[in-house]
Amino acid sequence: MNSNQLAPETGASIGVRLKQAREAAGLSQEDVAVSLKIPVKGIRQLESGDSSQLGAPVFVRGQLRSYARLLGVQFDEELGQGARPIAPSELVSHTHTPRYRRVFEQATRRAIYIVLTAAIAVPIWMASRELKKDDAKVESLDVATVPAAPSSTVRPAPAEPVHRTPLVASMATLPAPTAAQQALQPALSLTFIGNSWVEVRGTDGRVIESGELGSGQQRSYAAGEVSRVVLGNSSAVEVRNAGRTVDLTPFSRANVARFTLSSDGSLTPGD
């Protein structure tokens, strides 16, 4: 509500005069309604002063002015005098929330936030701990996947021929071994200075040696007998090929050495 409201008695007196002016002009209420584009019911209410159903007072005054202009009647001063201020309605809040309820709602929202955060963070933290534990338990796959064969599969080492070279009491270079001497030397020999798991396969794919051998044990193989060798603890094994010590570094990974012997006796990295 605002101060532009129209007093009821003012509207009633103007309505009566408008009715008189309309009848003097020989117009019906329907004629005025068509000209002003207002329903006939609205014309009757304007003339009777009952404008409660026509909308806000500012619209009622506008319709009265339009009606007066149509009939050539001047009511501007009366319409202005009829406007009287009306005090605005006092706003009363009907939705007061007690302080304890506001505090409770705030605490509830915070608790929900904490619970949701914990529900997300705790599983992530536990999963990261489990991953760290798993990483600590991981061992070398090369060693872990090597099956432990029963000791009964270990064959006794064949007697290695002993070749004694005569001592020479001079600083002269020793002569190179003859072809006959080289033929007597094993193509491959394994000397164990510590415990190591070993697997030796022949050229036909069968397993010649499989199991764990201890310090001081030796194995020797003739030319063309061996195709593939796996040593679980390669640092505890001394390998000799055709009488020459073999460096296992190019063939080792995680202290597990793998190599194959070609037909000419040379060593190549294994799978």
Backbone as numpy.savetxt, mean C-alpha at the origin, in Angstrom:
# Nx Ny Nz CAx CAy CAz Cx Cy Cz
-39.48 38.83 9.91 -40.32 40.02 9.91 -39.45 41.25 9.91
-39.91 42.36 9.20 -39.16 43.60 9.18 -40.11 44.78 9.31
-39.55 45.98 9.29 -40.34 47.19 9.52 -41.14 47.60 8.31
-41.09 46.91 7.24 -41.83 47.29 6.04 -43.20 46.63 5.99
-43.70 46.21 7.13 -44.98 45.53 7.12 -46.13 46.55 7.01
-47.22 46.07 6.46 -48.39 46.93 6.23 -49.42 46.69 7.33
-49.85 47.77 7.99 -50.84 47.62 9.07 -52.16 47.17 8.47
-52.93 46.29 9.15 -54.18 45.76 8.59 -55.20 46.82 8.29
-55.34 47.85 9.19 -56.37 48.86 8.95 -56.07 49.69 7.71
-54.78 49.94 7.44 -54.40 50.70 6.25 -54.77 49.93 4.99
-54.45 48.63 4.98 -54.78 47.80 3.81 -56.27 47.74 3.58
-57.03 47.69 4.64 -58.49 47.58 4.49 -59.07 48.86 3.88
-58.63 50.04 4.37 -59.17 51.30 3.85 -58.80 51.49 2.39
-57.57 51.15 2.03 -57.13 51.28 0.63 -57.91 50.32 -0.23
-58.16 49.09 0.27 -58.91 48.12 -0.51 -60.31 48.59 -0.83
-60.94 49.23 0.15 -62.30 49.75 -0.09 -62.28 50.81 -1.15
-61.33 51.71 -1.11 -61.26 52.79 -2.10 -60.93 52.23 -3.48
-60.08 51.18 -3.53 -59.79 50.57 -4.83 -61.04 49.92 -5.41
-61.85 49.31 -4.57 -63.08 48.70 -5.05 -64.02 49.75 -5.62
-64.13 50.87 -4.89 -64.99 51.94 -5.37 -64.50 52.50 -6.70
-63.12 52.67 -6.82 -62.57 53.19 -8.06 -62.79 52.22 -9.21
-62.70 50.91 -8.93 -62.91 49.90 -9.98 -64.35 49.94 -10.45
-65.29 50.02 -9.54 -66.70 50.02 -9.92 -67.03 51.30 -10.69
-66.38 52.43 -10.27 -66.62 53.69 -10.99 -66.09 53.62 -12.40
-65.00 52.83 -12.58 -64.41 52.69 -13.93 -65.14 51.65 -14.77
-66.11 50.97 -14.15 -66.88 49.97 -14.89 -66.11 48.68 -15.15
-65.18 48.36 -14.29 -64.39 47.13 -14.46 -64.82 46.08 -13.44
-64.75 44.84 -13.85 -65.03 43.74 -12.93 -63.72 43.26 -12.29
-63.88 42.45 -11.25 -62.67 41.88 -10.61 -61.90 40.99 -11.60
-62.59 40.32 -12.50 -61.92 39.47 -13.49 -61.09 40.32 -14.45
-61.63 41.51 -14.84 -60.87 42.38 -15.75 -59.57 42.83 -15.09
-59.64 43.23 -13.81 -58.43 43.67 -13.10 -57.44 42.51 -12.94
-57.97 41.32 -12.65 -57.10 40.15 -12.48 -56.32 39.85 -13.75
-56.98 39.96 -14.91 -56.30 39.70 -16.19 -55.25 40.76 -16.44
-55.57 42.02 -16.16 -54.62 43.11 -16.43 -53.40 43.03 -15.51
-53.61 42.71 -14.24 -52.50 42.67 -13.29 -51.84 41.29 -13.19
-52.46 40.31 -13.90 -51.95 38.93 -13.84 -51.95 38.43 -12.40
-53.02 38.70 -11.69 -53.22 38.27 -10.31 -54.51 37.44 -10.29
-54.57 36.38 -9.56 -55.82 35.60 -9.48 -56.97 36.45 -8.96
-58.19 36.11 -9.38 -59.39 36.84 -8.94 -59.49 36.78 -7.42
-59.11 35.68 -6.82 -59.15 35.57 -5.36 -58.26 36.61 -4.70
-57.08 36.87 -5.33 -56.18 37.88 -4.79 -56.78 39.27 -4.88
-57.53 39.58 -5.97 -58.18 40.89 -6.10 -59.22 41.06 -5.00
-60.00 39.99 -4.71 -61.00 40.09 -3.65 -60.35 40.35 -2.30
-59.20 39.67 -2.03 -58.53 39.86 -0.74 -57.93 41.25 -0.63
-57.41 41.80 -1.74 -56.88 43.17 -1.70 -57.99 44.18 -1.39
-59.14 43.98 -1.99 -60.25 44.91 -1.78 -60.85 44.78 -0.38
-60.82 43.56 0.17 -61.39 43.37 1.51 -60.39 43.69 2.60
-59.13 43.89 2.26 -58.11 44.17 3.28 -57.56 42.93 3.95
-58.01 41.71 3.55 -57.51 40.44 4.11 -56.36 39.94 3.24
-55.16 40.45 3.51 -53.98 40.12 2.69 -53.06 39.11 3.35
-53.59 38.38 4.37 -52.74 37.44 5.11 -52.28 36.27 4.24
-53.05 35.96 3.20 -52.70 34.82 2.36 -52.01 35.23 1.06
-51.69 36.52 0.92 -51.07 36.99 -0.31 -49.54 37.01 -0.25
-48.99 36.67 0.89 -47.53 36.65 0.99 -47.02 37.74 1.90
-45.76 38.08 1.76 -45.13 39.09 2.60 -45.75 40.46 2.34
-45.77 41.33 3.36 -46.36 42.67 3.20 -45.74 43.47 2.08
-44.43 43.30 1.85 -43.80 44.06 0.79 -44.41 43.71 -0.57
-44.84 42.45 -0.75 -45.49 42.06 -2.00 -46.92 42.60 -2.05
-47.58 42.63 -0.88 -48.95 43.16 -0.84 -48.95 44.63 -1.25
-48.02 45.43 -0.69 -47.95 46.84 -1.08 -47.66 46.99 -2.57
-46.80 46.14 -3.11 -46.52 46.20 -4.54 -47.77 45.95 -5.37
-48.58 44.95 -4.93 -49.80 44.65 -5.66 -50.82 45.80 -5.55
-50.89 46.42 -4.33 -51.79 47.56 -4.17 -51.39 48.72 -5.06
-50.07 49.00 -5.14 -49.61 50.09 -6.01 -49.96 49.80 -7.48
-49.75 48.53 -7.89 -50.09 48.17 -9.28 -51.58 48.36 -9.54
-52.40 47.96 -8.57 -53.85 48.10 -8.69 -54.22 49.59 -8.78
-53.56 50.43 -7.90 -53.87 51.87 -7.90 -53.45 52.52 -9.21
-52.27 52.14 -9.75 -51.82 52.72 -11.02 -52.77 52.35 -12.16
-53.31 51.12 -12.11 -54.24 50.69 -13.14 -55.49 51.57 -13.15
-55.92 51.97 -11.96 -57.14 52.78 -11.86 -56.85 54.27 -11.82
-55.56 54.69 -11.79 -55.19 56.09 -11.76 -55.39 56.72 -10.40
-55.29 55.93 -9.31 -55.47 56.41 -7.94 -54.11 56.50 -7.29
-53.87 57.56 -6.46 -52.60 57.77 -5.76 -52.76 57.38 -4.30
-51.99 56.35 -3.88 -52.02 55.90 -2.49 -50.61 55.83 -1.89
-49.60 56.44 -2.55 -48.22 56.31 -2.08 -48.05 56.80 -0.66
-48.65 58.00 -0.32 -48.46 58.54 1.03 -49.12 57.63 2.06
-50.30 57.13 1.76 -50.99 56.28 2.73 -50.25 54.95 2.92
-49.72 54.45 1.80 -48.96 53.19 1.93 -47.72 53.39 2.76
-47.08 54.59 2.61 -45.89 54.86 3.41 -46.23 55.07 4.86
-47.36 55.78 5.16 -47.74 56.02 6.53 -48.25 54.75 7.21
-48.76 53.88 6.42 -49.29 52.67 7.02 -48.22 51.69 7.45
-47.01 51.95 7.02 -45.93 51.02 7.41 -45.47 51.39 8.79
-45.51 50.50 9.70 -45.07 50.76 11.07 -44.07 49.70 11.49
-43.08 50.10 12.25 -42.07 49.13 12.68 -42.64 48.09 13.62
-42.25 46.93 13.46 -42.64 45.83 14.34 -41.37 45.21 14.89
-41.32 45.02 16.20 -40.11 44.48 16.85 -39.82 43.09 16.33
-38.54 42.79 16.04 -38.19 41.44 15.57 -38.42 40.40 16.64
-38.74 39.24 16.22 -38.99 38.15 17.15 -37.70 37.76 17.85
-37.82 37.41 19.09 -36.65 36.99 19.88 -36.33 35.53 19.55
-35.08 35.35 19.22 -34.64 33.99 18.88 -34.30 33.23 20.14
-34.88 32.09 20.31 -34.65 31.25 21.49 -34.09 29.93 21.02
-32.94 29.58 21.55 -32.30 28.33 21.17 -32.96 27.17 21.90
-33.39 26.19 21.14 -33.98 24.98 21.71 -33.05 23.79 21.59
-31.81 24.03 21.20 -30.85 22.93 21.00 -29.64 23.10 21.90
-29.81 23.54 23.12 -28.68 23.71 24.04 -28.09 22.35 24.42
-26.77 22.26 24.32 -26.07 21.02 24.66 -25.32 21.22 25.97
-25.58 20.41 26.98 -24.85 20.56 28.25 -23.35 20.39 28.06
-22.61 21.03 28.96 -21.14 20.99 28.86 -20.61 19.57 29.01
-21.19 18.80 29.94 -20.68 17.43 30.15 -20.86 16.58 28.89
-21.95 16.88 28.14 -22.18 16.10 26.92 -21.15 16.46 25.86
-20.82 17.78 25.74 -19.79 18.17 24.76 -18.45 17.54 25.11
-18.10 17.53 26.41 -16.84 16.91 26.82 -16.84 15.42 26.51
-17.98 14.77 26.77 -18.08 13.34 26.49 -17.93 13.04 24.99
-18.57 13.86 24.16 -18.48 13.65 22.72 -17.06 13.87 22.22
-16.36 14.90 22.74 -14.97 15.12 22.34 -14.09 13.94 22.75
-14.27 13.46 23.99 -13.47 12.32 24.46 -13.77 11.07 23.63
-15.04 10.90 23.26 -15.40 9.73 22.43 -14.73 9.79 21.07
-14.73 10.98 20.45 -14.07 11.11 19.13 -12.58 10.84 19.24
-11.95 11.34 20.30 -10.52 11.08 20.45 -10.24 9.60 20.67
-11.09 8.96 21.47 -10.89 7.52 21.71 -11.04 6.72 20.43
-12.03 7.09 19.61 -12.21 6.39 18.33 -10.99 6.59 17.43
-10.46 7.81 17.40 -9.26 8.08 16.60 -8.09 7.24 17.07
-7.91 7.14 18.40 -6.79 6.34 18.94 -6.96 4.87 18.59
-8.19 4.36 18.72 -8.44 2.94 18.42 -8.18 2.64 16.96
-8.64 3.51 16.07 -8.41 3.30 14.63 -6.92 3.35 14.30
-6.21 4.30 14.91 -4.76 4.38 14.66 -4.06 3.12 15.13
-4.43 2.64 16.33 -3.80 1.42 16.85 -4.14 0.22 15.98
-5.39 0.16 15.47 -5.79 -0.97 14.63 -4.98 -1.03 13.35
-4.49 0.11 12.89 -3.67 0.13 11.67 -2.20 -0.07 11.98
-1.72 0.59 13.04 -0.28 0.60 13.31 0.21 -0.70 13.94
-0.60 -1.30 14.84 -0.13 -2.51 15.56 0.11 -3.68 14.61
-0.80 -4.01 13.68 -0.48 -5.12 12.75 0.77 -4.86 11.92
0.97 -3.61 11.50 2.18 -3.30 10.71 3.43 -3.51 11.56
3.38 -3.09 12.83 4.54 -3.25 13.71 4.82 -4.72 13.97
3.77 -5.52 14.20 3.97 -6.95 14.46 4.50 -7.65 13.21
4.00 -7.26 12.05 4.49 -7.88 10.82 5.97 -7.57 10.59
6.38 -6.34 10.88 7.80 -6.00 10.71 8.67 -6.78 11.67
8.19 -7.04 12.91 8.97 -7.86 13.85 9.11 -9.28 13.36
8.01 -9.83 12.81 8.08 -11.20 12.29 9.06 -11.30 11.13
9.09 -10.27 10.28 10.03 -10.29 9.16 11.46 -10.27 9.65
11.73 -9.48 10.70 13.08 -9.43 11.24 13.48 -10.78 11.83
12.53 -11.44 12.53 12.83 -12.76 13.07 13.13 -13.77 11.97
12.33 -13.70 10.90 12.56 -14.63 9.79 13.91 -14.39 9.14
14.29 -13.11 8.99 15.59 -12.81 8.40 16.73 -13.34 9.26
16.55 -13.30 10.59 17.60 -13.78 11.48 17.76 -15.29 11.39
16.67 -15.99 11.03 16.72 -17.45 10.97 17.14 -17.99 9.60
17.24 -17.12 8.64 17.56 -17.57 7.29 19.01 -18.03 7.24
19.24 -19.19 6.70 20.59 -19.71 6.50 20.86 -19.78 5.00
22.06 -20.12 4.68 22.43 -20.23 3.28 21.61 -21.30 2.60
20.94 -20.93 1.51 20.12 -21.91 0.82 20.95 -23.03 0.22
22.15 -22.67 -0.17 23.01 -23.69 -0.77 23.33 -24.79 0.23
23.59 -24.43 1.46 23.93 -25.42 2.47 22.68 -26.11 2.97
21.56 -25.31 3.14 20.35 -25.88 3.72 19.70 -26.89 2.80
19.82 -26.74 1.49 19.17 -27.64 0.56 19.98 -28.90 0.28
21.21 -28.97 0.82 22.04 -30.15 0.58 21.55 -31.27 1.48
21.10 -32.39 0.95 20.61 -33.48 1.79 21.76 -34.16 2.51
21.51 -34.53 3.76 22.52 -35.25 4.55 22.38 -36.72 4.29
23.33 -37.28 3.62 23.29 -38.70 3.27 23.81 -39.54 4.43
23.27 -40.72 4.61 23.77 -41.60 5.69 25.23 -41.94 5.47
25.87 -42.21 6.61 27.32 -42.48 6.56 27.63 -43.76 5.81
26.61 -44.63 5.67 26.88 -45.90 4.98 27.14 -45.71 3.50
26.74 -44.53 2.94 26.96 -44.31 1.52 28.38 -43.84 1.21
29.13 -43.50 2.24 30.50 -43.03 2.01 31.39 -44.22 1.72
31.99 -44.20 0.57 32.87 -45.31 0.19 34.25 -45.12 0.80
34.85 -46.15 1.16 36.24 -46.02 1.65 37.14 -45.51 0.53
38.05 -44.68 0.92 38.95 -44.08 -0.07 39.91 -45.13 -0.62
40.06 -45.16 -1.94 41.01 -46.11 -2.51 42.44 -45.71 -2.15
43.20 -46.71 -2.09 44.61 -46.47 -1.73 45.27 -45.61 -2.80
45.85 -44.53 -2.33 46.51 -43.63 -3.27 47.97 -44.06 -3.44
48.38 -44.21 -4.65 49.79 -44.62 -4.86 50.74 -43.56 -4.33
51.71 -44.00 -3.65 52.71 -43.12 -3.05 53.87 -42.96 -4.02
54.18 -41.71 -4.32 55.29 -41.41 -5.22 56.31 -40.60 -4.44
57.42 -41.15 -4.22 58.47 -40.48 -3.48 59.51 -39.94 -4.46
59.75 -38.67 -4.32 60.77 -38.05 -5.17 62.09 -38.02 -4.43
63.16 -38.53 -5.03 64.46 -38.57 -4.34 64.93 -37.16 -4.03
65.49 -37.03 -2.85 66.04 -35.76 -2.42 67.28 -35.43 -3.21
67.41 -34.20 -3.60 68.55 -33.75 -4.37 69.27 -32.70 -3.54
70.48 -32.96 -3.20 71.27 -32.05 -2.36 71.95 -31.01 -3.22
71.10 -30.23 -3.92 71.66 -29.16 -4.72 70.57 -28.11 -4.91
70.91 -26.97 -5.43 69.97 -25.88 -5.69 69.42 -25.95 -7.10
69.73 -27.03 -7.84 69.29 -27.13 -9.23 67.78 -27.36 -9.28
67.10 -26.89 -10.33 65.67 -27.07 -10.51 65.36 -28.52 -10.79
64.31 -29.02 -10.12 63.93 -30.42 -10.30 63.37 -30.62 -11.70
63.65 -31.71 -12.31 63.13 -31.96 -13.66 61.62 -32.13 -13.62
60.93 -31.70 -14.67 59.48 -31.85 -14.78 59.12 -33.32 -14.82
57.98 -33.70 -14.26 57.58 -35.11 -14.28 57.37 -35.59 -15.71
57.73 -36.81 -15.90 57.60 -37.40 -17.23 56.14 -37.72 -17.51
55.86 -38.06 -18.76 54.50 -38.41 -19.15 54.01 -39.63 -18.40
54.90 -40.58 -18.13 54.51 -41.78 -17.39 54.14 -41.43 -15.97
54.92 -40.50 -15.36 54.60 -40.10 -13.99 53.27 -39.34 -13.94
53.03 -38.45 -14.92 51.76 -37.75 -14.96 50.58 -38.70 -15.13
50.78 -39.77 -15.88 49.71 -40.73 -16.09 49.36 -41.45 -14.81
50.37 -41.62 -13.91 50.11 -42.29 -12.64 49.41 -41.40 -11.63
49.49 -40.06 -11.79 48.86 -39.14 -10.86 47.35 -39.14 -11.08
46.53 -39.03 -9.99 45.07 -38.98 -10.16 44.66 -37.68 -10.85
43.58 -37.75 -11.64 43.10 -36.56 -12.32 42.54 -35.56 -11.31
41.93 -36.04 -10.22 41.33 -35.16 -9.22 41.53 -35.79 -7.85
41.98 -34.97 -6.91 42.14 -35.45 -5.53 41.57 -34.40 -4.58
40.92 -34.90 -3.51 40.32 -34.05 -2.49 40.93 -34.40 -1.15
41.53 -33.41 -0.49 42.12 -33.60 0.84 41.36 -32.72 1.82
40.82 -33.35 2.88 39.97 -32.64 3.83 40.77 -32.24 5.06
40.77 -30.92 5.33 41.45 -30.40 6.52 40.41 -30.01 7.58
39.17 -30.31 7.34 38.06 -30.06 8.26 36.83 -30.79 7.75
35.76 -30.77 8.52 34.53 -31.45 8.11 33.87 -30.69 6.94
33.42 -31.45 5.95 32.77 -30.87 4.79 31.87 -31.90 4.15
30.72 -31.41 3.71 29.83 -32.29 2.96 30.29 -32.31 1.51
30.22 -33.48 0.87 30.73 -33.62 -0.49 29.77 -34.48 -1.30
29.64 -34.12 -2.59 28.89 -34.94 -3.54 29.69 -34.97 -4.83
30.00 -36.19 -5.30 30.77 -36.38 -6.53 29.94 -37.25 -7.46
29.73 -36.77 -8.69 28.98 -37.53 -9.69 29.90 -37.92 -10.84
29.64 -39.12 -11.35 30.43 -39.62 -12.46 29.96 -39.06 -13.79
30.67 -39.43 -14.84 30.32 -38.95 -16.17 29.00 -39.50 -16.66
28.53 -40.61 -16.03 27.24 -41.19 -16.40 26.11 -40.65 -15.54
26.40 -39.72 -14.66 25.37 -39.10 -13.83 25.16 -39.76 -12.49
25.73 -40.92 -12.24 25.51 -41.58 -10.96 26.35 -40.92 -9.87
25.92 -41.13 -8.62 26.60 -40.55 -7.48 27.74 -41.48 -7.06
28.95 -40.94 -7.15 30.13 -41.72 -6.74 30.39 -41.54 -5.25
30.24 -40.32 -4.78 30.54 -40.00 -3.38 29.45 -39.05 -2.88
28.91 -39.31 -1.66 27.90 -38.44 -1.09 27.91 -38.62 0.42
28.14 -37.53 1.14 28.17 -37.61 2.59 29.12 -36.59 3.17
29.32 -36.66 4.48 30.21 -35.75 5.19 31.53 -36.46 5.50
32.61 -35.83 5.12 33.94 -36.37 5.37 34.65 -35.47 6.37
35.49 -36.09 7.20 36.15 -35.35 8.26 37.60 -35.01 7.92
38.23 -34.31 8.86 39.61 -33.86 8.68 40.55 -35.05 8.53
41.46 -34.93 7.57 42.46 -35.98 7.33 42.06 -37.00 6.28
40.81 -37.01 5.84 40.38 -37.97 4.83 40.73 -37.45 3.43
40.92 -38.38 2.50 41.28 -38.04 1.12 40.43 -38.88 0.16
40.22 -38.29 -1.01 39.55 -39.00 -2.09 40.28 -38.67 -3.38
40.45 -39.68 -4.25 41.13 -39.50 -5.53 40.31 -40.17 -6.62
40.36 -39.56 -7.81 39.55 -40.05 -8.92 40.39 -39.99 -10.20
40.21 -41.01 -11.05 40.97 -41.10 -12.29 40.39 -40.16 -13.34
41.16 -39.95 -14.39 40.72 -39.09 -15.49 39.49 -39.69 -16.16
38.51 -38.85 -16.46 37.29 -39.29 -17.11 36.30 -39.96 -16.19
36.60 -40.02 -14.87 35.68 -40.68 -13.94 34.65 -39.69 -13.35
35.04 -38.43 -13.19 34.21 -37.45 -12.50 33.72 -36.40 -13.49
32.42 -36.02 -13.31 31.86 -34.94 -14.15 31.45 -33.71 -13.34
31.07 -33.91 -12.08 30.57 -32.78 -11.28 30.89 -32.99 -9.81
31.29 -31.88 -9.10 31.66 -31.96 -7.68 30.98 -30.78 -6.95
30.44 -31.10 -5.76 29.87 -30.08 -4.86 30.53 -30.25 -3.50
31.09 -29.16 -2.96 31.74 -29.18 -1.65 30.99 -28.22 -0.73
30.39 -28.74 0.37 29.59 -27.91 1.25 30.39 -26.90 2.03
31.56 -27.27 2.53 32.43 -26.35 3.28 33.74 -26.27 2.52
33.73 -25.48 1.45 34.86 -25.50 0.51 36.16 -25.02 1.14
36.10 -24.19 2.18 37.34 -23.70 2.80 38.07 -24.80 3.57
37.40 -25.95 3.83 38.03 -27.05 4.56 38.49 -28.16 3.63
38.53 -27.89 2.32 38.92 -28.92 1.34 40.02 -28.36 0.44
41.06 -29.17 0.24 42.13 -28.82 -0.71 41.95 -29.67 -1.95
41.76 -29.03 -3.09 41.50 -29.73 -4.35 42.74 -29.63 -5.22
43.10 -30.77 -5.78 44.23 -30.80 -6.72 43.75 -31.44 -8.01
44.10 -30.81 -9.12 43.70 -31.29 -10.44 44.98 -31.53 -11.24
45.19 -32.78 -11.60 46.42 -33.18 -12.33 47.66 -32.75 -11.56
47.62 -32.89 -10.25 48.78 -32.58 -9.42 48.90 -31.11 -9.04
48.06 -30.20 -9.55 48.15 -28.78 -9.26 46.99 -28.36 -8.35
47.32 -27.53 -7.35 46.30 -27.05 -6.41 45.33 -26.11 -7.13
44.05 -26.28 -6.86 43.01 -25.50 -7.52 42.49 -24.44 -6.55
42.45 -23.20 -7.03 41.84 -22.12 -6.26 40.31 -22.19 -6.44
39.59 -22.44 -5.33 38.14 -22.65 -5.41 37.34 -21.34 -5.39
38.03 -20.21 -5.30 37.29 -18.94 -5.22 36.36 -18.71 -6.41
36.79 -18.93 -7.65 35.87 -18.70 -8.79 34.67 -19.64 -8.80
34.76 -20.76 -8.06 33.69 -21.76 -8.09 32.81 -21.72 -6.83
33.09 -20.81 -5.90 32.42 -20.82 -4.59 31.41 -19.70 -4.48
30.38 -20.00 -3.71 29.39 -19.01 -3.34 28.82 -19.43 -1.98
28.89 -18.51 -1.00 28.45 -18.80 0.37 29.18 -20.02 0.92
30.49 -20.14 0.61 31.37 -21.21 1.10 30.94 -22.58 0.56
30.21 -22.60 -0.54 29.86 -23.84 -1.22 30.45 -23.78 -2.63
31.28 -24.74 -2.94 31.96 -24.77 -4.25 31.28 -25.78 -5.16
31.09 -25.40 -6.42 30.52 -26.28 -7.43 31.37 -26.15 -8.69
31.78 -27.26 -9.23 32.53 -27.21 -10.49 32.35 -28.52 -11.22
32.56 -28.44 -12.54 32.49 -29.63 -13.40 33.83 -29.82 -14.07
34.10 -31.05 -14.46 35.33 -31.41 -15.16 35.00 -31.74 -16.61
35.64 -31.03 -17.52 35.43 -31.30 -18.94 36.24 -32.52 -19.35
36.09 -32.88 -20.61 36.77 -34.07 -21.10 38.30 -33.92 -21.07
38.78 -32.66 -21.19 40.23 -32.49 -21.16 40.77 -32.29 -19.75
39.91 -32.41 -18.72 40.35 -32.30 -17.34 40.27 -30.89 -16.76
39.87 -29.90 -17.55 39.79 -28.53 -17.03 38.52 -28.35 -16.20
38.57 -27.40 -15.22 37.46 -27.15 -14.32 36.67 -25.93 -14.77
35.36 -26.04 -14.71 34.49 -24.90 -15.02 33.44 -24.80 -13.91
32.93 -23.58 -13.64 31.91 -23.44 -12.59 30.69 -24.29 -12.88
30.15 -24.90 -11.81 28.97 -25.73 -11.94 27.71 -24.95 -11.68
26.54 -25.60 -11.86 25.25 -24.96 -11.64 24.97 -24.86 -10.15
